Amino acid sequence: MNAAAYVRVSSASQTHAMQREAIARASKTRGDRVVRWYVDTWTGASAKRPALDELREDARAGKVKRLYVYRLDRLSRGGIRATLDVVELLRATGCELVTIADGFEIGGPASEIVLAVLAWAAQAERLAINERISAARRSKEAKGERWGRTPRLSSAEVFTVQQLAKQGRTVRAIAVALKVPKSIVGRALSRKPGPNGARPALAKAKG
């Protein structure tokens, strides 16, 4: 039987290879062939998942009769309701959902309970990750350390960018001179200068 598969990773630094390989093996064992892959690279709690949106539309149109996923949490990590919404849509359109790593059949007698528990676990994991990130941020801020990526330009370099712009230099010319992307120069120009044209770092130090 021709089937479809949905795979998702949370960031561009991850790959879909492991999920694809596992699904390909499992579908072949069942005598199926995956002919359509829906691929997303978004966090599961994000509403911006074009491949999942396309999958929903295809399911409503009756184009997807069997869908493979590596685990149920690939469909959503937004909580019980969000996960069950996707599952219920697929089931209502006559699409059979096959999860290969969760160890249970979606159509089994206890499927509703199992689905609810797994969706809850996915949400709990996401909340735990968010709490660890928040704790790390609070710890850094308590130490007076900056949270997030290190700025590409120092305060002195931002001041230089602004002065060059006042002298009539174009964004492109400044970017070439400092060997940074034009977007970095644009952000530097959008920052407010310190009092009386002082460098931002010095203005901050003086309070």
N, C-alpha and C positions, 0 to 999 in steps of 0.2 A: 504493500500500500504506500502511495506517495503521502508524505507527511511534511509538517513544518516544524520549525524550532525557534525558540526565543532565547537569546543569550544577552546577558548584561554584565558590565563591569562598572565600577564606580568612578574611575578616572582614566585619563589617557595613558598613565604610566602602567596600567594593567593591560593584559591581553585576554582575548576570548578563547584562546587556543585550547586550554584545558576543558572548558565546557563543551566546545565543539567536538573534540575528540571523544569525550565520554558519551555524548549524545549520539555521535555517529556509530560507536560500537554498540550501544544499547538498542538503537533503532534497527541496526542490521541483524542483531540477535532475534528481534521480534519479526523479522521479515519485512521491515519497512525501509523506505528510502527517503531521506530528508531532501526535498527539492526546493524548499524556500526557507531562508534564514532571516529572522528579524533580529537586528543587532543594535543595541543601545550602549552608549557610554555615558551614563548619568547616574547620580546617586539614586537609590531606590525610592527615597522620600520626595524626589523632585517630580514636579508635574510635567517637566519638559522631557518627554520621552517619545520622540517621533516614531520610532519603530513599534513601540507598544500601541501607539495611536493607530498606526497603519494596520497592525494585527487585529485590533478591535474592529476596524472597518471591514477588513477581509472576512473576519469571523461572522459579522452581521450579514455579509453578502453570501455566506455559505461556501467561501473559498477554502476554509481550513477545517478539515475533518478530524485531524489528529495533530496535537501540538506537543512537542517535547520541550521540557525545561530541565536544567540540571538540578535545581532545587526550587521549591515553591517561593523562597524569598527573592529569587531573581525577578519574579513578576512584580513584587512590591515589598517595601519594608516600612510602609507607612501605617501599619497597624492592622488589626483584625478586619475592620470594615473595608479598608482599601484593598486588601488581599482578596477577601471574599467577593468583593464587587467584580474583580477581574475573573475569578473562577466561575462565579455565577453567570457572567456574560457568556463565557465560553461554553458552559454546559447548556445554557438556554438556546444557543445557536446550533447545538448538536455536535460541538467539537469535543473530542475526547482529550483530556489533559493527562499527560504522562510525565511524572517526575521521577527521575532515575536515581537520585541520591538520598531521598527522604525515607525510603524503605517502606512505603505503603502505597496502596492503590487509591486514587482519588474517588473512584466509584464504589468503594467498599462500604459496608454497613455503618461503620463508625467514622466515616469520612468527615462529617460536619464537625465533630469534636476534635479530630486530629488537625483539621485545617485551622480551627480557631486557636488551638494551642500553638501550632507552628507560627501562625501570624503574630500572636502575642509575643512569642520568643524573639522573632525578628525585630519587632518594635522595641522590646526591652534591650536588645543588643545595640540598636541604634542610639537609644537614649543613654546607655552606659558609655558609649564612645563619645557622645557629645559632652557628657559630664566630665570625662577624663580630659577632653580638650579644654573645657572651661576651667578645670582645676589647674591645668598647666599654665593657662593664660593668667589666672589670678596670682599664681606663684611668681611668674616673671614680673608682673606689674608691681607686686609687693616689694620686689627687689630693685625696682626702678629700671628694669630691663625692657627693651622694646619687644612687643609681640608681633609676630608676622615676619614677612620677608624683609631682609636688609635693603634699605633704599639704594637704588642704583647711583643716585647722586647725593653727595653730602650737602649740608646746609650752605657751605661756602660755594660749592659748585652750582647750587640752585641760584645763589646770589649772582654768580658769574653769568649764568644763562639769562637772567633777567636784565642784567646790565648790557649784555650784548644785544638783546632784543631792543632795548631803549636806543642803542646806537644804530639801529636799522638793519641789523643782521637778520636774515630769514631763519625760519625754523630749520630748514634743511642745512643751511650753512653752519648753524650752531651745532646741529647733530653731527655733522662731518667733523667739525673742529674738536668736539668732545668724544667722538667715537661712540655714540650711543644712538639708539633708535629715535626717530622723530617723535614717537608717542611719549618717550621719557621727557623730551624737551617740552612738549605740550603740557605735560603735567606740572613740570617745574614752573612754567609761565603762569599756570593757574593758581599757584600758591601765593599767598599774600606776603609781601615783603615786610621786614621788621620796621619798627618806628624810625622815621626820618631816613629811610633807605638803608638802615643798618642790616647787616646780615642776620637771617632768621635765628641762627644759633646764638649770636651775641645778644640779640633782643630777648631771647628766652632766658638767657643766663642773668640778665639784669632785672628780670621780672617786670 
